[in-house]
Amino acid sequence: MTNETSTERLAGTVETYLTTPKNRLAPILDRLFTDDAVVHDEGRTHIGIDAVGAWTQGVAAAFSFTRTIIDVKLRANAVVVRARLEGNFPGSPVELHHHFTLADDKTGGKISALTICP
């Protein structure tokens, strides 16, 4: 997975999540996501760091893809990223929105929720 567009405007945890290859996320998930993080993707909900880890490992095992960031919108404790994904998955290429909710500063701005949708 590569990122072909600058991520200067992204929060550190979001940038790291978007630029780290999926097969390398597992060891750093606890630095990126809160313990009770919720991820919504492809009609499924994954709750808690262990479930998020299983989800990322499943994606890494099933697909290879590149991600190009098209647009970034910042709001109080949220980041919305529009990205183009191309790879060996059904429907490729596709544009997806990644809606990140960030926890307060006590967590270092960890991701508390992520929804991925068209």
Residue pairs with C-beta under 8 A, 6 or more apart in sequence:
1 19
1 20
1 21
1 22
1 64
1 65
1 66
1 67
2 66
2 67
3 18
3 19
3 67
3 68
3 69
4 66
4 68
4 69
5 68
5 69
5 70
6 69
7 14
7 15
7 18
7 19
7 69
7 72
9 72
9 74
10 18
10 72
10 79
10 81
11 79
11 100
11 102
11 109
12 109
13 31
13 32
13 33
13 102
13 108
13 109
13 110
13 111
14 79
14 81
14 100
14 102
14 111
16 28
16 31
16 32
17 25
17 32
17 100
17 111
17 114
18 67
18 69
18 81
18 83
18 98
20 28
21 60
22 56
22 59
22 60
23 57
23 60
23 61
25 32
25 53
25 56
25 60
26 53
26 56
26 57
29 49
29 52
29 53
29 56
30 49
31 108
31 110
32 110
32 111
33 49
33 52
33 110
33 111
33 112
34 49
34 103
34 107
34 110
34 111
34 112
35 48
35 49
36 47
36 48
36 49
36 112
37 47
37 48
37 49
37 52
37 110
37 111
37 112
37 113
37 114
38 45
38 46
38 47
38 112
38 113
38 114
39 45
39 46
39 51
39 52
39 55
39 113
39 114
39 115
39 116
40 46
40 113
40 114
40 115
40 116
40 117
41 55
41 114
41 115
41 116
42 116
44 55
46 52
46 54
46 55
62 89
63 87
63 88
63 89
64 87
64 88
65 85
65 86
65 87
65 88
65 89
65 92
66 85
66 86
66 87
67 83
67 84
67 85
68 83
68 84
68 85
68 86
69 81
69 82
69 83
70 82
70 83
70 84
70 95
71 81
71 82
72 79
72 80
72 81
72 82
73 79
73 80
73 81
77 101
77 102
77 103
77 104
78 99
78 100
78 101
78 102
79 99
79 100
79 102
80 97
80 98
80 99
80 100
81 97
81 98
81 100
82 95
82 96
82 97
82 98
83 95
83 96
83 98
84 93
84 94
84 95
85 92
85 93
85 94
85 95
85 96
86 92
86 93
94 118
95 118
96 116
96 117
96 118
97 115
97 116
97 117
97 118
98 114
98 115
98 116
99 113
99 114
99 115
99 116
99 117
100 111
100 113
100 114
101 111
101 112
101 113
101 114
102 109
102 110
102 111
102 112
103 109
103 110
103 111
103 112
